[in-house]
Amino acid sequence: MRQKFYITTPIYYVNDNPHIGHAYTTLACDVLARFKRLDDYDVMFLTGTDEHGQKVQMAAEKAGISPKDFTDKVSKNFEYLASKMGFSHDCFIRTTEARHYESCQKIWRRLMDRGNITLSSYSGWYSVRDEAFFAENELVNGVAPTGAPVEWVEEPSYFFNLSKWQQPLLDFYETHPDFVAPESRFNEIKRFVEGGLNDLSISRTTFDWGVPVPNDQEHVMYVWLDALTNYITATNWNNKEQNQFDKWWPADLHMVGKDILRFHAVYWPAFLMAAELPLPKRVFAHGWWTNEGQKISKSLGNVINPIALIEEYGLDQIRYFMMREVPFGRDGDFSKTALINRINSDLANDLGNLAQRVLSIIFKNLDSKIPSIPEDLQKEDYFLLNKLKELPNNVRVLINEQSFHEALRIIWHVIAEANRYVDKQAPWSLKKTDFNRMSEVLGVLVEVLRGVCLILQPFMPDASEKLLDQIKVSPEERLFSSLTDINSLSGRIIEKPEGVFPRYLKSEDA
């Protein structure tokens, strides 16, 4: 029986259009999901949209349409982004689905039945933009820590007894040291919980765009209880015929931005503990992008449109840059100069040129037939092939740590070694002096290309497919289990090679 792997993005709030941050989070999940499928896991990859709450209702009113019409329109933008980015999600969930209403009300009843919800009244500071409550001592110069404005709210409210779960959470953190990553973020979460937890208001009465509270239609559920439950809804938890909760839950990884870590690493585990449901295995909080050194904001007019980037630079080029440029988990800067350097240096020069040189020599000098690896390896052959042999397990470890940038760095180290090897062996010279040795060298290099392209599939699926097609690797030979099939390409006939990574030329250079 295959191992399962359940990975989720946050569901994206539909009060605005998708931007580079949404693309970044989902891309990281897409790379992981693709990697696990190629490693023979049974994968569920979930993304979607969060469509309730006061902020959405206000945005719909501003647009002059109903909240449902508004969310129908904006949710399609997120589906379009997922399509343009080539994401391989298995499910796109919307919190306006009937099954989600049922799921939210089911978890509410579990919490209520276990004595973890009480009716009282709320008075305090609330940020509509953050959809979050803040204590007086959390405000900074009269605004939320995020800079969002807050308003004083007084209304009847149901409360979740979050304070009861302070010590159980700390105990859980102690026994699950990998629950939150990076470590610096986990330390922040621990400090927050150690500082004391207050009971949490989990319903609102001043607006009605949300999931109704069971048996009390005056209240709608707090948007975060609603939103977080989507991860369970997607397993068809409340559907007797299609229920796959036991198969998929708990999730193996929730990928989130650092701004919503508290909801995923404090509130969500507490809700689940109180409902007597298993907790997710891991939450990873990545950093934010700046744009050419500036904070990204609509007021500055520097919001990065990922679809425009794809159209200008290419899909796999953007996927590669976003996973390679910044240590995953830290903040990073989006620079067009850095992007172009990656395209021209890493992709066009390093990998693209290696493939073009090797395949062109085979096509012209070996009747288009891929040669074998030598039976008696020379020291240089062994060194390069051994580097390739070590690569899959090394990459696997890094992927499981969500260290995508480091995984690409060590893949490119092997590509660099292959380029040094081809320069030193000089098969174009061996053609005149030692034809058999030329053939052996090319056999080694094609094997390296095969291995590297197989491992690169999760990061750059289209480019990897084109390169694997060129060296005649059949679709059924593209799982990671095929990495050990050394010399499997010997004797296959290639066509005239075509470049996969064109250099990026600015208009004045063209």
LUMDOKOL-150764 format. One record per atom (N, C-alpha, C): residue in three letters; y, z, x. Coordinates in pm, whole numbers, plus 50000, padded with zeros to 5 digits. Layout:
// residues N
alaYZX/...
// end
This chain:
// residues 510
met498805000050085/met500005000050000/met501245000050088/arg502174990950059/arg503374989850141/arg504305001750120/gln505005005650226/gln506015016050215/gln507185010950131/lys507805020050056/lys508965015949977/lys510245019750051/phe511305012550019/phe512625015550074/phe513665012449967/tyr514375022849926/tyr515385021649820/tyr516755024449881/ile517615014349881/ile518935015649942/ile520005012049839/thr521115019449843/thr522175017349746/thr523535016149814/thr524375007749757/thr525815008349786/thr526405018049685/pro527655022549708/pro528335028849595/pro528545018249488/ile528665022349364/ile529095012449265/ile530615011749272/tyr531124999649271/tyr532544997449303/tyr533414998449179/tyr534515005349196/tyr535415008149086/tyr536194995749048/val536204992348920/val536714979348877/val538194979448837/asn538974988748892/asn540384988448857/asn541144978348942/asp540454971649038/asp541114961849123/asp540084951749174/asn540564941549245/asn539684931149297/asn538984935549425/pro537834929749457/pro537104933549578/pro537844929649705/his537654937749810/his538314935349939/his537314937450053/ile537824937450174/ile536974937850294/ile536084950350298/gly536604961550245/gly535804973850245/gly534564972750161/his534694966450044/his533524964449958/his532494955450029/ala532994944750090/ala532094935350160/ala531374942350274/tyr532084951050345/tyr531534958050463/tyr530374967150424/thr530594975350320/thr529554984650277/thr528304977150231/thr528514966950149/thr527364959750094/thr526664951650202/leu527414946350298/leu526804938950408/leu525864947950487/ala526294960050517/ala525434969250592/ala524124971750516/cys524244973550385/cys523024975450303/cys522174962950301/asp522824951350296/asp522084938750293/asp521294936850422/val521904939950536/val521204938850664/val519984947950664/leu520164960250618/leu519054969750615/leu517944965150521/ala518344960550403/ala517344955950304/ala516554944150358/arg517254934450417/arg516574922750473/arg515654926750587/phe516124935850671/phe515314940350784/phe514014946650733/lys514144955450634/lys512964962350583/lys511984952650516/arg512504942850444/arg511604932850383/arg510824925350491/leu511534921350595/leu510884914050705/leu509894922950779/asp510104936150769/asp509204945750833/asp508114950350735/asp507964942750625/asp506884944450527/asp507034957150442/tyr508254961050413/tyr508504971750317/tyr508714965750177/asp508384973550077/asp508714970349939/asp510114976049914/val511084967249894/val512494971349897/val513134970249759/met513974980149726/met514924978449617/met516324980949674/phe517184971149655/phe518564971549705/phe519474970649583/leu520244981349561/leu521064982649441/leu522554982149475/thr523294974649398/thr524754975149402/thr525244973449260/gly526564973849240/gly527064972249104/gly528484977249089/thr528874979648965/thr530254983548937/thr530324995948849/asp531335004048880/asp531635016648812/asp532785013748716/glu532555014748586/glu533485008648491/glu534145018348393/his533955031348413/his534545041048322/his535685048748390/gly536325057248312/gly537325066148368/gly538755062848328/gln539605072448352/gln541015071248313/gln541715059848386/lys541375058148513/lys542035047848593/lys541735033848537/val540505031548495/val540145018648436/val540845016748302/gln540865027348220/gln541535026148091/gln543015022848108/met543665028948207/met545085026348232/met545295012048282/ala544395007448369/ala544504993748421/ala544314983548310/ala543404986448218/ala543174977348105/ala544394976948014/glu544974988747988/glu546184989147905/glu547314981147969/lys547444982448101/lys548484975048173/lys548254959948160/ala546974955848160/ala546634941548149/ala546694936648004/gly546854945947910/gly546974942147771/gly545674938047705/ile544544943147758/ile543224939947700/ile542404952647686/ser541284951747615/ser540434963447596/ser539734966947727/pro539364979847745/pro538644983547867/pro537374975247890/lys536644972147782/lys535404964447798/lys535714950247845/asp536714943847786/asp537084930347830/asp537564930647975/phe538304941148009/phe538804942548145/phe537644943948245/thr536704952648213/thr535594954948306/thr534674942748314/asp534494935648202/asp533694923348206/asp534304913348305/lys535614912448303/lys536314902848389/lys536224906848536/val536534919448565/val536614923648705/val535224925048767/ser534254929348688/ser532894930548741/ser532374917148792/lys532764906348723/lys532334892948767/lys532884889748906/asn534054895148941/asn534614892849074/asn533724898949183/phe533154910549152/phe532264916949249/phe530934909449259/glu530454904249148/glu529244896049153/glu529494883249232/tyr530674877649217/tyr531024865449291/tyr531094868149441/leu531694879449478/leu531734883149621/leu530324884549677/ala529444891149601/ala528064892949647/ala527384879549668/ser527654869949580/ser527084856649593/ser527624849449716/lys528934850049735/lys529564843149849/lys529124849049983/met528854862149986/met528444868750110/met526944867450134/gly526224861450041/gly524784859650059/gly524004872450048/phe524484882149970/phe523784894849960/phe522484893349882/ser521484900949921/ser520134899349866/ser519754910949774/his520724916449701/his520454927949616/his519414924349509/asp518644934349474/asp517614932649371/asp518134936149233/cys519204943849228/cys519744948049099/cys521244949749112/phe521984944449015/phe523434946549004/phe523654954348876/ile524004967048892/ile524114975848775/ile525564977148730/arg525754978448600/arg527064981148544/arg526954993948460/thr527935002748475/thr527835015548403/thr528145014248255/thr528495002248210/thr528664999948067/thr527364995348000/glu526284994748076/glu524984990948018/glu524465002347929/ala523774998547821/ala523215008647730/ala522245017947802/arg521445012547893/arg520455021047963/arg521155031648047/his522375028548093/his523085038448175/his523625049748086/tyr524125046547970/tyr524565057047877/tyr523395066547850/glu522225060747824/glu521045069047796/glu520665077847914/ser520755072148035/ser520405079448156/ser521375091048181/cys522665088348162/cys523675098848182/cys523465110248082/gln523195106747958/gln523005117247858/gln521705124947883/lys520735118347941/lys519485125147974/lys519695135448084/ile520455131948188/ile520685141548295/ile521585152948246/trp522525149748157/trp523385160148099/trp522525170448025/arg521585165447944/arg520725174547867/arg519865183147960/arg519385177248070/arg518585185148165/arg519445196348224/leu520675193148257/leu521575203348313/leu521885214048208/met522155209648086/met522475219047977/met521265227947945/asp520085221747934/asp518885229347899/asp518535239948003/arg518935237748126/arg518635247148234/arg519785256948258/gly520745257148167/gly521805266948173/gly522865264348278/asn523035251548316/asn523975248548424/asn525295242448376/ile525475241448245/ile526725236348188/ile527225246148082/thr528525249248089/thr529135257847987/thr530455251747941/leu530845254647817/leu532105249747762/leu533215259847787/ser534315255047841/ser535475263547867/ser536715254747856/ser537725257447936/ser538905248947939/ser539355247348083/tyr539955235948111/tyr540375232948248/tyr541895232748256/ser542405238548360/ser543825236948393/ser543925235948544/gly544545225348591/gly544645223548736/gly545145209748770/trp545105206748900/trp545635194148951/trp544555183448950/tyr544915171848898/tyr543965160748889/tyr544625148048940/ser543885140549022/ser544365127649071/ser543655116548996/val544415108848920/val543835097548847/val543295087348946/arg544045084649053/arg543635074449150/arg542305078049217/asp542135090749252/asp540905095049319/asp539825099149220/glu540185100349091/glu539275105748990/glu538695118949040/ala539555127749089/ala539085140149150/ala540035151649118/phe539455163749112/phe540215176049091/phe540515182349227/phe541695188449240/phe542065194749366/phe542615208649341/ala542205218049427/ala542755231549422/ala544165231449481/glu544925241549447/glu546305242549495/glu546375241749647/asn545425248549714/asn545465248949862/asn545015235949927/glu544505226449847/glu544115213549902/glu545265203449901/leu546295206249822/leu547415196949813/leu548225196949942/val548735185249977/val549565183750096/val550925178350051/asn551935186850061/asn553285182950016/asn553275177949871/gly552485184749789/gly552495181749647/gly551645169949603/val550885164049696/val549995152949660/val548585155949710/ala547625147749664/ala546235149449708/ala546115146749858/pro545065151749921/pro544875149050064/pro544825134150098/thr544465125949999/thr544415111450020/thr545795105050008/gly546795112949967/gly548135107449945/gly548385103449801/ala547365104649717/ala547495100649577/ala548285111249500/pro549085107049403/pro549795116649320/pro548825124649233/val549205136849200/val548385145249113/val549205149148990/glu548515152648884/glu549185157248763/glu548495169748714/trp549275178548651/trp548715190848598/trp548015187648466/val546765191548455/val545955188648337/val545495201748273/glu545665202548143/glu545125213848066/glu544395208247945/glu543105210947936/glu542335205647822/glu540995212847815/pro540345212747697/pro538985218147689/pro538075210147783/ser537085216847840/ser536205209947934/ser534875217147946/tyr533835209247965/tyr532555214948006/tyr532575216448159/phe531935227048206/phe531895229848349/phe530455230048400/phe530285224548516/phe529005225448588/phe529125237048686/asn528095245448693/asn528155257548776/asn527915254448924/leu528815246648980/leu528695242249119/leu528625254049215/ser529345264849186/ser529375276449277/ser527975282249300/lys527115281249199/lys525745286549210/lys524955279349319/trp525355266849348/trp524545258649437/trp525065258249580/gln526045266849609/gln526595267149745/gln525525270549848/gln524835281549830/gln523825285449928/gln522615276149929/pro522105271949811/pro521015262049815/pro521395249249889/leu522645244849876/leu523085233049950/leu523065235750101/leu523615247150142/leu523645250350285/leu522225251750341/asp521335257450262/asp519935258550306/asp519315244650320/phe519625235950224/phe519105222250231/phe519625215050354/tyr520905216350382/tyr521485209950502/tyr520785214850628/glu520475227750629/glu519835233750747/glu518455227850771/thr517725225550664/thr516345220450677/thr516265205250679/his517405198550656/his517435183850657/his518595179150746/pro518425180550877/pro519535177750970/pro519995163250974/asp519215154050916/asp519615139850913/asp520125135650775/phe520395145450688/phe520765142050551/phe522065134150545/val523035137750626/val524315130650630/val524565125650771/ala525025113350783/ala525415107650911/ala526715099850892/pro527505098350999/pro527355103951132/pro527465119351131/glu527095125251243/glu527065139851254/glu528425146151227/ser529485139551273/ser530825144951252/ser531145146451104/arg530685137051024/arg530895137750880/arg530065149050817/phe528865150750868/phe528005161550817/phe528675175050844/asn529265176450962/asn529945188950996/asn531105191550900/glu531815181150861/glu532915182650764/glu532375187650631/ile531265181950588/ile530665185950460/ile530225200550465/lys529585204450572/lys529135218350585/lys530315227950579/arg531385224450650/arg532575233150650/arg533165234350509/phe533175223150437/phe533705223250301/phe532885232550212/val531565231550220/val530705239850135/val530785254550178/glu530815256950308/glu530925270750358/glu532225277250314/gly533245269150290/gly534545274450246/gly534545279350102/gly533455276950030/gly533335281649892/gly533465270349792/leu532595270449693/leu532605260249588/leu533015266349456/asn533895259549385/asn534285263649251/asn533515255549148/asp533315261349032/asp532665253948925/asp533485241448893/leu532785230948852/leu533385217648843/leu533545213148698/ser534745209048663/ser534985203248531/ser534275189748523/ile533415188148421/ile532625175748414/ile532795168548279/ser533875171348210/ser534165163448089/ser535665162648070/arg536115152647993/arg537525150547964/arg537685147747814/thr538845151547762/thr539135149047620/thr540405140847600/thr541185138647707/thr542475131947692/thr542375116747694/phe541195111447715/phe540955097047702/phe539505095247657/asp539155083247616/asp537815081447557/asp536985070447621/trp537445064947735/trp536685054147798/trp535665060247895/gly534505063447842/gly533465069547924/gly532205071747842/val531215078047903/val529965081047835/val530165093447748/pro529905092647618/pro530095104347532/pro529155115847572/val529675127947567/val528845139747592/val527895141547473/pro526605143747498/pro525665145547387/pro526095157147296/asn526095154447167/asn526375164547065/asn527815169547065/asp528705162547134/asp530125166247131/asp530955153847160/gln531205146047058/gln531855133047075/gln533335134047112/glu533885146147111/glu535275147847154/glu535415146347305/his534315147747377/his534345147647524/his533645135147578/val534195129847686/val533455119947767/val533135126247902/met532075121447964/met531645127248092/met532615123948204/tyr532765133548292/tyr533525131548415/tyr532955119248487/val533835110448531/val533405097348579/val532435098348697/trp532545108948778/trp531635109648893/trp530215113748854/leu530065122148753/leu528705125148705/leu528085112348648/asp528885105248574/asp528485092148519/asp528115082548632/ala529015080848727/ala528825070748832/ala527605073648919/leu527465085948962/leu526375089349053/leu525005087348989/thr524945089348858/thr523665087948788/thr523155073548789/asn524015063948824/asn523565049948827/asn522365048048919/tyr522295056049026/tyr521205054249122/tyr519845057049059/ile519855065548956/ile518625068548881/ile518445058748766/thr519555055148701/thr519485045448592/thr518735032848635/ala519015028448758/ala518435015848808/ala516905016348818/thr516325028348816/thr514865029448818/thr514275028948677/asn515165026348577/asn514745026548435/asn514145039948397/trp514825050248440/trp514375064148422/trp514105067548276/asn514875061748187/asn514765065548045/asn513985055347963/asn513275046248031/asn512545035747960/asn511035037847982/lys510335041647878/lys508915045147892/lys508075033447943/glu508405021347894/glu507605009647931/glu507905004748073/gln509155005648115/gln509564999848245/gln509965010348348/asn509655022748322/asn510075033748411/asn509455032248550/gln510325031348652/gln509855030848791/gln510475042148873/phe510855052648805/phe511475064148872/phe510565069748981/asp509305071748949/asp508385077749046/asp508145068649166/lys508305055549144/lys508115046249256/lys509305046649351/trp510525046249297/trp511695044149382/trp512465056749418/trp512425066849333/trp513225078649361/trp512415089049438/pro512965095549540/pro514375095549577/pro514785083249660/ala516065079949652/ala516595069049735/ala516425072549882/asp516155062449962/asp516045064450106/asp517415065350173/leu518385057950117/leu519715058050178/leu520785054550076/his521785063250067/his523035059949997/his524055056250105/met524545044050102/met525615039850194/met526955041350122/val527895048450185/val529185050950121/val530315050050223/gly531535048350173/gly532705049750257/gly533015064550276/lys533695067850385/lys533925081950416/lys534765089050310/asp535535081450232/asp536415087650132/asp535645093350014/ile534405088949992/ile533635093949877/ile532395101649922/leu532405106550045/leu531245113650097/leu531025126750022/arg532115133949992/arg531955147049927/arg531185145649795/phe531475135249720/phe530795133449591/phe529295131249612/his528935124149719/his527535120749743/his526765131549819/ala527455139449899/ala526775149249984/ala526905163549933/val527755165749833/val527915179049774/val527605178649624/tyr528395171249547/tyr528235171349403/tyr526895165649359/trp526545154149412/trp525315147349370/trp524075155649402/pro523915160849525/pro522755169449549/pro522735181849460/ala523925187449432/ala523955199249344/ala523525195649202/phe524015184349150/phe523585179849018/phe522065178449014/leu521515172149118/leu520075169549120/leu519275182449132/met519725191649217/met519055204649227/met519035211549090/ala520205211449025/ala520325218348896/ala519485211648788/ala519295198448799/ala518475191148702/ala517005191148740/glu516685197648852/glu515305198348904/glu514745184448929/leu515555176449002/leu515155163049043/leu515235161949194/pro514435153249256/pro514465152049402/pro515805146949453/leu516155150949575/leu517405146749638/leu517195134249722/pro518235125849737/pro518105114249825/pro517815118749968/lys517255109650047/lys516845113250183/lys517995113050282/arg519015104450257/arg520055103050358/arg521305096750295/val522455101350342/val523745095650302/val524485091850430/phe524895079350440/phe525645074950559/phe527055071250516/ala528045077050585/ala529445074350553/ala530075066250666/his530445053850635/his531065045350738/his532575046850735/gly533235041250835/gly534685042450847/gly535435031550773/trp536735031150796/trp537615021450731/trp538115011250830/trp538524999850778/trp539154989550858/trp540674990750852/thr541314987950964/thr542744984950964/thr542874969850985/asn544074964550967/asn544324950250983/asn545364948151091/glu544904943151206/glu545804940851321/glu546584953651354/gly545844965051349/gly546444977851386/gly547164985051275/gln547304978851157/gln548024985051046/gln547064989550937/lys547405000850875/lys546635005250758/lys546704994450651/ile545574991850586/ile545534981450483/ile546034987150351/ser546994980350291/ser547504984750160/ser548144972950089/lys548114973649956/lys548734963049876/lys550244962449900/ser550854974149923/ser552304974349942/ser552714967150070/leu551854967450171/leu552134960250295/leu551744945450285/gly550984942050182/gly550564928150163/gly549544923550266/asn548774932950322/asn547824929150427/asn546374931850389/val546094931750258/val544714933150211/val543914921050258/ile542734923450312/ile541904912650367/ile540954907650260/asn541034894850231/asn540174888550131/asn538944882850202/pro537774888850181/pro536584884250254/pro536194869850221/ile536454865350098/ile536094851650060/ile536934841650138/ala538234844750156/ala539094835950236/ala538624835450380/leu538144846550433/leu537624846850571/leu536404837850584/ile535494838850488/ile534284830650492/ile534634815850492/glu535584812250407/glu535954798150395/glu536594792850522/glu537284801550596/glu537934796950718/glu537014797450840/tyr536214808150852/tyr535464810250975/tyr533964808250963/gly533414808650841/gly531974807250823/gly531334820450786/leu530324819850700/leu529694831950648/leu529004840050757/asp528104833950832/asp527364841650931/asp528274846551043/gln529314839151071/gln530274843551171/gln530944856551127/ile531304857351000/ile531934869450947/ile530914880950942/arg529704877950897/arg528664888350893/arg528424893951032/tyr528324885251131/tyr528104889851268/tyr529264898551317/phe530464893751299/phe531644901051348/phe531734914951286/met531524915951157/met531684928851089/met530624939051132/met529434934351165/met528394943551209/met528444946351360/arg529104937651437/arg529094938951583/arg530354945451639/glu531504942851578/glu532774946151641/glu533034961151651/val532654968651549/val533014982851541/val531744991451539/pro531695002151621/pro530565011551609/pro530465016551465/phe529335013951402/phe529205016651260/phe529295031751235/gly530195035451144/gly530455049551118/gly531875053451159/arg532465045651250/arg533835048251292/arg534815038751223/asp536085042451228/asp537125033051184/asp537235021751285/gly537695010251237/gly537834998851328/gly538954989751284/asp539384981451375/asp540504972451347/asp540004958151331/phe540494951651225/phe540174937551204/phe541244929151272/ser540824921651374/ser541744913351451/ser541224899051453/lys542054889551414/lys541624875551416/lys541324870851558/thr542054876051655/thr541774872551794/thr540384877151835/ala540044889551797/ala538714894851829/ala537634886951757/leu537894883251633/leu536934875251556/leu536684861751624/ile537734854951660/ile537594841851724/ile536874843051858/asn537174853651932/asn536474855852060/asn534974857752038/arg534614865451935/arg533194867351904/arg532534854051867/ile533224846151785/ile532654833351742/ile532444824151861/asn533444823051945/asn533384813452056/asn532544818452173/ser532584831452198/ser531844836752312/ser530404840152275/asp530224849652183/asp528884854452151/asp528034843652081/leu528654837051983/leu527864827851900/leu527794813851959/ala528944807651982/ala528914793852032/ala528414793052175/asn528974801252265/asn528604800452406/asn527234806352434/asp527024818852393/asp525814826052434/asp524564821152361/leu524534822352229/leu523334818552155/leu523294803552125/gly524404798252074/gly524414784052036/gly524164774952154/asn524814777452265/asn524664768952383/asn523274770352445/leu522724782552443/leu521354784552493/leu520374775852414/ala520454776652282/ala519534768752199/ala519724753852221/gln520964749452227/gln521254735152242/gln520734729852375/arg520964737452483/arg520514732952616/arg518994731952621/val518324742352575/val516864742752585/val516234731752501/leu516664730652376/leu516034721052285/leu516364706652322/ser517554704452376/ser517924690852419/ser517054686052534/ile516764694952629/ile515914691052743/ile514494688152695/ile513994696252603/ile512654693852548/ile512624680352475/phe513624677952394/phe513674665752315/phe513724653352404/lys514484654152512/lys514684642452597/lys513574640452700/asn512944651252744/asn512044650152859/asn510584653352832/leu510294659452717/leu508904663352690/leu508384656952562/asp508884644952531/asp508474637952409/asp508644646652285/ser509674655152288/ser510024663952174/ser508964674652147/lys508044676652242/lys506944686052220/lys507244699452287/ile507164710152209/ile507404723652265/ile506294727152362/pro506654730952486/pro505634734152587/pro505104748352574/ser504044750952647/ser503414764152646/ser504084773452747/ile503894786252724/ile504264796252824/ile503244795252938/pro503674797053062/pro502724795953174/pro501624806453167/glu500424802553207/glu499314812153210/glu499544822653319/asp500044818153432/asp500364827353542/asp501884828953548/leu502354840153495/leu503784842253488/leu504374845353625/gln505504839153653/gln506264843153770/gln507064855753736/lys507574862353840/lys508274874953821/lys509424873553720/glu510174862653730/glu511324860553640/glu510864858253496/asp509724851153480/asp509184848853345/asp508804862253281/tyr508064870153360/tyr507574882953309/tyr508734892053270/phe509764892553354/phe510914901253329/phe511564897653195/leu511804884853172/leu512484880653050/leu511594882852927/leu510324879052936/leu509424880752822/leu509184895552790/asn509214903952892/asn509044918252868/asn510264924052797/lys511464919052833/lys512684923152762/lys512574919552613/leu512054907752588/leu511864903252449/leu510834912052377/lys509764915352447/lys508694923252387/lys509184937152346/glu510104942752424/glu510624956152395/glu511634956052279/leu512174944452250/leu513304943552158/leu512994948152015/pro511914943751952/pro511704947451810/pro511714962451785/asn510964970051864/asn510924984551840/asn512264991051869/asn512944986351972/asn514264991952003/asn515264989151891/val515224977051836/val516114973651725/val515744981751601/arg514464983351577/arg513994990751460/arg514545005051459/val514495011551574/val515025025251585/val516515025551550/leu517265016051604/leu518705015651583/leu519055012351438/ile518305003451377/ile518545000051236/ile518305012251148/asn517255019851178/asn516955031851099/asn518025042551116/glu518805041651223/glu519925050951245/glu521245045151193/gln521195033251135/gln522375025851090/gln523325022751207/ser522745020551323/ser523525017151442/ser523495001951460/phe524104994851365/phe524014980251361/phe524664973751483/his525814978951524/his526524973351639/his525684974351765/glu524964985451779/glu524144987451899/glu522904978451894/ala522354976451775/ala521224967251761/ala521624953251805/leu522794948751762/leu523254935451804/leu523574935051952/arg524064945952005/arg524374946152149/arg523114944152233/ile521994950752195/ile520784949252277/ile520124935652252/ile520294930052132/ile519804916352110/ile520574906752201/trp521884908652208/trp522694899752293/trp522444902052441/his521944913652476/his521554915952616/his520384906752652/val519434905252561/val518304896252586/val518774881752592/ile519714878052503/ile520274864452506/ile520984862052639/ala521704872052688/ala522384870752817/ala521374869052930/glu520284876652924/glu519224875353026/glu518604861353021/ala518454855952901/ala517894842352888/ala518844832052947/asn520134833952927/asn521104824652987/asn521114825653139/arg520984837853191/arg520904839353338/arg519634832653390/tyr518544834353315/tyr517254828353353/tyr517364813153357/val517954807253253/val518024792653249/val518944787453361/asp520014794553391/asp520894790353499/asp520194791153635/lys519424801753654/lys518744803653782/lys517564793853798/gln516814791853689/gln515644782953697/gln516054768253698/ala517204765153637/ala517774751653635/ala516734740853600/pro516234740953477/pro515194731153441/pro515644716653457/trp516944713953449/trp517444700353469/trp517224695653613/ser517184705253706/ser516874701753846/ser515364701153868/leu514644710553802/leu513184710753816/leu512554697753765/lys513244691053675/lys512744678353622/lys512434668653735/lys513224669153842/lys513044659953954/lys512114665554061/thr512024678854072/thr511274684754183/thr509934691054143/asp509854696254020/asp508634703153977/asp508544702553825/phe508044691253778/phe508044688553633/phe507254699053556/asn506104703453611/asn505294713553542/asn506034726753528/arg506764730453636/arg507524742953631/arg508664741753528/met509274730053520/met510284728053418/met509704730753278/ser508514725753255/ser507864727453126/ser507594742253098/glu507144749653201/glu506864763953185/glu508134771753151/val509194768653222/val510474775453199/val510934773153055/leu510824760953009/leu511234757852873/leu510334764852770/gly509064766252801/gly508154773652713/gly508564788152698/val508954794352811/val509434808152807/val510704809152722/leu511614799752741/leu512894800252671/leu512744798052521/val511844789152480/val511624787252336/val511034799852275/glu510154806452349/glu509584819052298/glu510674829552278/val511634830052370/val512744839552357/val513604835752236/leu513864822852220/leu514634818452104/leu513934822251973/arg512624820351970/arg511874823751849/arg512024838651818/gly511794846951917/gly511854861451895/gly513244866151854/val514244861351924/val515624865351894/val516034860851754/cys515694848651719/cys516084843551587/cys515354850851473/leu514114854651496/leu513404862551395/leu514114875751372/ile514524882451479/ile515164895551467/ile516584894451412/leu517214883151433/leu518584881251385/leu518674877351237/gln517534874651175/gln517564870151035/gln518324879450941/pro518194892750952/pro518934901350858/pro520454900350876/phe520894897850998/phe522324897351025/phe522924883750990/met522264873151029/met522784859651009/met521674850850950/pro521404852650821/pro520244845850762/pro520314830650767/asp521484824950740/asp521584810250735/asp521424804150873/ala522134809450972/ala522054804051109/ala520664806051166/ser520064817551141/ser518714820151191/ser517724810251130/glu517894807651002/glu517004798050934/glu517124784150998/lys518354779951026/lys518544766651087/lys517894765951225/leu518064776351304/leu517454776351438/leu515934777051430/leu515404785251340/leu513954786051326/leu513374772951274/asp514124766251186/asp513704752951140/asp513624743251259/gln514614743951348/gln514664734551460/gln513494736451556/ile513014748951571/ile511874750951662/ile510554751651585/lys510624747251458/lys509424744951377/lys508634757751348/val509354768551323/val508724780851276/val508644779951123/ser507444779951069/ser507284778350924/ser507744791050851/pro508104789750724/pro508584801450648/pro507614813250649/glu506314810450646/glu505354821450644/glu505184828150781/glu505834822550883/glu505754828451018/glu507034836151053/arg507794840250953/arg509104846150982/arg509174861150955/leu508084867350915/leu508054881850908/leu507994887551050/phe508394900051064/phe508384906151198/phe506984907551254/ser505984907551167/ser504604908151215/ser504254895951300/ser505014884851283/ser504764872751362/ser505334873651503/leu506114884051532/leu506714885151665/leu505664885751775/thr504494890851742/thr503434892251843/thr502644879251863/asp502934868951785/asp502184856351796/asp502734847951911/ile502554853052030/ile503084846552150/ile502484832552166/asn503334823152204/asn502894809452233/asn502484801652108/ser502874806551990/ser502424800151867/ser503084786551843/leu504174783451915/leu504894770951892/leu504434759551982/ser503564762452074/ser503124752352171/ser502584739852102/gly503134728452141/gly502664715652089/gly503384710651965/arg504234718851907/arg504954714351787/arg506074704651827/ile506314695051739/ile507274684351767/ile508614687651700/ile509674687551780/ile511004690351726/ile511774677451703/glu512794678251620/glu513724667051604/glu514904668951699/lys515784659251701/lys516974660451785/lys517754672851743/pro518034681851838/pro518694694451801/pro520134692351757/glu520554701151666/glu521934701051617/glu522554714851640/gly523804715051679/gly524504727651703/gly524634735751575/val524464748851588/val524514757751471/val525814765651467/phe526384768251584/phe527604776251592/phe528734768051655/pro529514760851575/pro530644753551633/pro531704763151685/arg532394759151790/arg533514767151838/arg534624766851734/tyr535344778051724/tyr536494778351633/tyr537724773551708/leu538354763251656/leu539564757751717/leu540714759651622/lys541784765851671/lys543004766851591/lys543534752751570/ser544314750951464/ser544774737651428/ser545504730751544/glu546244738551626/glu546964732251736/glu546034728351852/asp544794734351851/asp543814731151957/asp542924719551914/ala542874716851785/ala541934706651734/ala542304692551777/
// end
